[in-house]
Amino acid sequence: MPKHKQLTLVTFKKKFVIVRDKGWIASKRKGPTGIGQTLESYLGMKENNIALPDLGTVELKAHRIGSSSMITLFTFNRKAWKMNPLKAIKKYGTRDANGRLGMYFTMAKTPNSMGLFLHIDKTTISVRHISGEIIAEWQLETLAERFAKKIPGLVLVSAFSEMRGDVEWFKYDRAQLLTGTSPNIIHNQISAGNILVDLRLHDKGTSARNHGTGFRATEDKLTMLFNNISELT
């Protein structure tokens, strides 16, 4: 079977204009992934990325205009924990419906029920307890590097959506190329609450099972996370 050739940005723009000009299109799949799968189908894509000469490949992301759905930008734990994770769980964790002790918290600058909050200064962000104890800490520069490596660029396609009976229809409206970020952007967007920090770990008895601290954003705030935004249509 021949290998599928990735779309270049030039080819993507030509094909996207054709899709945009079709107007309303019925989803090819039910559920939240329908918007991306339908777009890829009309673009003739089998891979969820586009080839760029200077960035290699960048991800294609389609989103519903007005949607506040969350996406995970990246996960990062390396050398972040200042407190032993299992000790932190036993001290600050809560039990789920099955009685398992864990720390599944979306962190904010306001302390949660366990007294944990997000502290932000010029160069770092950290999870702290109101007692002053530091649980984990990240350098903003390191987070920016992680973000740039994970998502060097993003082709963001915005679409209107509506339900007609039990079928969702899309009207793909615009495409933008988003590139570049910085520690300052990460700082500002975490401060503004546009990037959320999720702790995701639980007690396995003799150790902690850490699913990776997630740095997430809502789809409608994605353009705020990049330095450069260019319209592709």
N, C-alpha and C positions, 0 to 999 in steps of 0.2 A: 504494500500500500504506500503511495507517495506521501512524503512528509508535507503537512499543511504549512503553507507559507504565511508568515505573520503579515498583518496589514502594516504598511508604512503610514505615517501621518498624512501624507498627501492623498493616498488612496482612501484612508478613513474619511477625510473631509469630503471627497467626491461622493462616496457611498452614503455618508450621513445626510447630505443635502437631499438625496433621492428619498431616503427614509423620512426625513422631516417633511418633504413636500407631499408625502402620501396622506398626511393628516392622521385621522384616528385609525389605530391598528388594534385588532383584537389580540389579547395575550395568548401566547402559545402554551402557557403553563399557569396553573392556579397557584396562589400564594405569593409571598414577598419576593421570591426570586424570579417571578415572571417578567418583570420589567427588564432585567438584564439579559435573560435567556432569549426573550423576543427580539431585543435589539441585536444581539450577537447573531441570531438566526438571519435577520434581514441584511446584516453586514457581511454574512458569509464567514463568520469567525468561528473557529473551534477552540481558540485560546483566548483567555480573558486578558489580553494585553496587546499593546501596539508598539511597533518598532520605531524608535527615534534615533537619528544618527548620533546625537551627543549624549544620550542617556541610556542607550541600550533599549530595554523594553520598559514601558510604563503601563500601569493598570488602567483598565477601562471600568468606570463606575457609573451606572445609571441610577438616578434617584427620582422619586416622585416629588414634584414641586410642593412645598409646604409640609413635607414629611419631617417628623422629628425622630425618626428611627436612628438608633445608634449603630456605629461601626467601630470595630477595634482597629486603631491605627497601628499599634505594635504592643508587644509585651516586653518587660525588662525587669530583671531582678539582680543581675550580676553585681556583686559586691555592695548591694544596696542595704541589706539588712544589718542594722547595728545591734539588734537584739536577736537572740536565737529564736528562729521562727516557731519551734515547738513551745518554747517558754512563753512567747508572745501569745500563742493560741490559748494556752492554759490560763494565762493571766487576763487576757482581754477578749477571748472568743465567746461566742454564743452558740447555743445548741439549735440544730435544725429539727424538723418534724420527726426525724428518726433518732434523735438524741445525739447525733454526731456533733462534736465540738469543732467549730471552725471560725474563720475570719473572712466572711464574704460581705465586705463593706464597700460602698461607693463613698469615697472620702470627700469631705467638704471642709471649708475653712471654719465652719461652726462645729463644735464637738458633737459626736454622736452619743448614743445612750451608754457607751462604754468609756466615754471621755476621750476618744481618739479624734484628732482633727488634722487637717492639712496645713502645714506651715510653709510659707513662701517668702524667700528673701531674694536678693539680687542674683545669686548664683546657684541656689539649691531649692529643692522642694523636699519636704520630709513629712512623714507621718509621726505625730507626737501624741503623748498623753498629756492631759491637763496638769499632771504632776511635774511635767518638764522632761519626762523620759522620751528619748528618741527611739522609735521602733525601726524605721527605715528611712534612707535618705538618698536622693538622686541629684547629680550635678545636671543643671539645665543644659550645659554644653554637650554632655554625653547623651541626653535625651534627644537633642536636636540632631546629633549625628546618627542616632539610632533611627529616628524618623526619616531622615534623608536617605539612609541606606535601605530602609524598608519600603519607602515610597518616594523615590527620586522625582517622580512626576506622576500626575494623575490626569487622565482625560475624563472630565465630569460631564455627563449628559443629563440634562434636566428635562423632565417630561410631565405633562398634565396627565391625570388619570381619572377615570370615572367607571362606575359599575353600571353595566347594562344587563339586568337580570343577574345571573350568577357568573357572568364573564366580565373581567376587567379589560378596559380599553385604554390605550396610551396614545398621546400625541407628543412625540419627541420634538422639543422646541429649540434647544440650544446646546452647543458643545463648547467647553472651555478647557484649555490646557493650563494646569496648575503646577508650578515648579518652585523649588527653593523654600527653605525655612531657616530659622535662626533661633538661638537661645532666647532672644528677646520676644519673639513671637510665641514660643512655648510658654514663657513666663506670663505674658499678657493673657494668653488664652486660658491657661489654668486659673489665673487670678479672676478672670471674667466668668469662669464656670463653663467655658465652651469646650475645654478638654477635661474629662473626668478621669479620676484615678480609682481603679477597682482593685482591692485586695481580694485574692481568691486562693485560700489555702485552708486545709483542715488537718485535724489530728489523726495520724495513722497508728498511734500507739507508741512506737519508739522513735518516730520521726514525723516531720510535717510533710504533707503532700501539697506542693505549691504548683498551681496551674499557671503561674506567671501573673505578675501585676499588670493589669491591662490599662492602657491609656486610650480612652475612647472619646469620640466626638459625635455630635448629631450631624446627619447628612446636610442639613440646611446651613451648617456653620463651616463646612469644609473649605470654602474659599478664604476664610479668615486665617487659615493655618499656613498659607503659602505667600511668599514674597511676590511672585510673578503670576499674573493671570492674563491670558490672551484668548480672545474669542476665536473659535475655529470656523464659525459660520457667519 
